[in-house]
């Protein structure tokens, strides 16, 4: 099995393991009492997978998630190992292909809430604020501009939609309905603690984290952090030197792809157009720049 880093869709699977569940950007193998997550080079935007991928993207997402799992270990997480030598025997045969783009993780009962933290007013939060003066039911004072820093970070959750559908921004009361009052409070607390710690680290390295999303699940009775963490796929990373309130800053994440799709009037439903070579190359460069800035290391 060889992972084609230049093509968005992987047709191969690991012999000896059950067929993977293919997400937008990851393949998930059920290996009994754990899951094997393989980060491909697929890229999605507006919940649509692009026909061609971004070389090395899966390796960047894995490296960044591992960095943050280690740094933010005050919240328990699902990581077991990223060493293929620790994987089930069928996967160890393909260690060279899996190394750097995979993780063995605990199974968890996923909480169906995207836990979003916002430190700056941009994206869907900015659009909602312009209409209602609030974001996910949180009233904000008058006078914020596009990309302004909020007085304090806010928890703006979304309901996790089925694949192919858009996540729906929800109010905190809806999180209580979905998860119960105790879990809802812990989700909000964990999300804001993780964001604040990450934003402080990033700021020291010249990066502003405008917003990011986390996912959580239950390992038995214990609430743990799962999925990817603070990657260019799940966050907006702005170079601090280029930040100007009132303007949408250039970013080191997949916003570049979204902007290109908007420029060609993409209908935000399949089929998506092929990404031009220059968009692919620039996106790869942005992901690598984010990795270097935040972790101090490349691939």
N, C-alpha and C positions, 0 to 999 in steps of 0.2 A: 504494500500500500504506500503510495506516495501522495502527499498533499500538494496539489497544484496551487502554488501561491499566487498565480496570475489569473486564476479562474474562480468565479464566485461560488459555483456549485460543486460539491464533492459527491462523486458517484460511488466512491469506494467505501468499504466498511472494514472493521477489524475481524478477520476470520476467527471463529471460536467464541465470539461475544454476540449477544443478541443484537439485532439490527438497532442502530441508534435512532433516537428521536431527534429529528433535525429542527432546530430553532432557526431564527433569522440569521444568527451568526455563529452558533455553537452546535456541535453534535454531542448528544448526551447518551452515554452507554450505562445501562443498569447492570452492575457487576455484583449483584447480590445484596450485601449489606452496605454498599457504597455506590457512588456514581462516578463515572469517569467523564469529565468535561473536556472537550476538545474545541479550542478556539480556532475557527477557520479564518480565512481572509475575506469572507463575505462581508459586505457592508449593506446596511439597510438605511433608508430615509423615508420618513412619513409612513413607517411600518411596511414598506415595500423593499424587497431584496433586489439590489441592482444586478444586472446580468454579469458584470465583471467585478472582481474584487480589488483589494488594496494589498499589494505584496507586503508581507511581514506584519500585517495588522493583527493577526491572531497572537503572534509572539509579543507584540507591544501590549495588548490587553492583558495577557497572562503575566508579563513582567510587572506591569503596574499594579495589578490586583495583588500579586504576591508581596510587593513592596508595602502596600497599604495594610494588608492583613498583618504583616509583621509590626508595622508602626502603630496601628490602631488596635492593639491586642487587649485594650481595656474592655472591649466588647467581644465576647466569644464568637468564633466564626466556624465555618464548615470545613476548612482546609484540613486534610489528612496528610497529603504529600504531593509534591510536584516532581518527585524523582521517579522516573519510569521503572527503576529497579524495584520500587515498592508496589508497582501495579500488578494486577492479575497476570498470570503467565501468558495468555494470548496477546495481551498488549505489550508485554516486555519484548516480544519478537520485533516490534516496530518502534523500539525505543528512540531510534534516531529521528523518526518522523514526529514522534509525540513530544520529545524533549523541547521545553521552552514554549509549548503551546497547549499544555494540558495540565489538569489537576485532578487528583483523586479526592473526593469530598464526601462528607457525611450526607446521608439522606435526611431530609427535613420535610415536615408538613408546612408547605409554603403558605404564608399569610397573603391573601389576595389584594395587597395594597402596595402600590409604588410609593415609597417614602421619600418625598422630594424635599430638599432643603434649598432655600433661596436666600442668597445674601445680596443680590442685585436684582433690579426690576427689568426683566427682559423676556423675550419669547412670549409664551402664552400668558404668563403673569402680567406682563406689560399690557397685552391686549385686553385682558380682563379688567385691569386697573383703569384703563382709559374709559371703559364703559360704566363700571360700577364703583370705582374708588376702592375696590377690595380685591383680594386674591384668595380663592377658596374660602370665602366667607370671612376672611381676616380684613378688617377695615384698616386702611392706611391713610395717613394724613395727606392733605391736598398738596400738590406742587412738585411731586416727583417727576423727573424727566426720564426718558429712555436710558437704561443702563445705570441709573443712579444706584448708589449703595443704599441699602435699607438701613433704618436706624438700628435694627438687630435682625439676625437671620430668622426666617419664618418656616414653619412646617406646612407644606402645601401638597397634600397627598393626592394620589390618583388611583382609580380602580383599575386593577390589572385586567385588560380585555383579553378575550380569546385571540389566538394568532390570526392576523389578517384584519383585526379591528383596532381602532384607536383607543388608547387609554383615555379614561374620562376623569377630569379634575373633580375632586369631591371635597366636601367640607369635613371638618373633624368629627362632627356628629355622625356622619356616615361611616367613618372608621370605627367609631364606637359600636355601631350596629353590626359591622362586618366582623370585628375582632373581639368585642367586649371592652368595657371601660378600662380594666387593668392593663390589658395588652395594648390598647390604643395609647394609653399614657406612656407606656414603655417604648412603643414605636416612635412617638414624638420625641421623647427624651433621648433615646439612642441616636436618632437621626440628627438632632441638633448638636449633640456632643461630638459625633463623628465629623460632621461638617465643620464645626468650629475648630477642632484639632487639625483637620486637614487644611483648612483655609489659612490657619496660622503658619503651618509649615510651608505651604505654597507661597504665601506672601514673602517669606524670608528668602525665597528663591525666584522672586520676580514674576510670580504667576498669581492672578486673581481667579478664584473659583466662583464663578457667577452663580451657578446652581449645580446640583448633582442629585442623583437618585440612588437609594439603597433598597435592597430587598431582604426580608427576614423570614425565618421559618422556625418551627419548633423541633428540636432534637430531644424527644421525650417531653419533659416539662420545661426545658430550657430554651429560651428565645435566643437564636443565633443569627449572625450576619451571613448571608449566602450570596451566590451569584458573583458577578464581577463588582469591583469596588473602585470608584473614582478613576475611571478610564476616560479617554476621549469619546467613547461611545455613550457614556452615561453622564457626562459632565460638560459644562462650558468652561474652558480654560482660556483666560485672557492674559496676554503679556502685559504686565503692569506698565511698562514704558510706553505702551500704545493706547492706554486707557484714557478716554475723554468722556466725561459725563455728557449725556445728551446725544451721543452717537453710539451706534452698534459697533463695538470694537472688533478688529480682526481676531480670530480665535484659533486655538491649537486643538481642534476637535472636528467632528464631522459636519459642523455648521457650514463649512466650505462646500461640501457636497450638496447640502440642502439649498444653499444660495445658488449654486449652478442649476439645480433642478428648477428652482423658481424662475431663473432667468430664461429657461427654455419652455416655460409654461407647462411643466409636468402636471398631469391631472391627479397625481397622488393616489393612483391605483395601478395595478399591473396592466400591461407590461411596462417596465421602466426602460428608459433609453440606455444604451451603452454609455458608460462614462468615458469621455475623451482621455487620451493618454496624458495630457497635461493636467487634467483634474486628478487622475489617479496618482501621478507623480507628486503633485503638490499636497494632496491629502496624506500620502505616505510621509512626506517631509514634515508635515505638521504633527503627525502622531509621534514620529521619532523625536522631534524637538520637545514635545511635551514630556516624553519619557526621560530625556536627558535633563531637562530643567528640574523636574520634580524628584527624580531618583538619583541624579548624579551619574547615571550609567546609561550606556546604549545597549544594543542587542549583542 
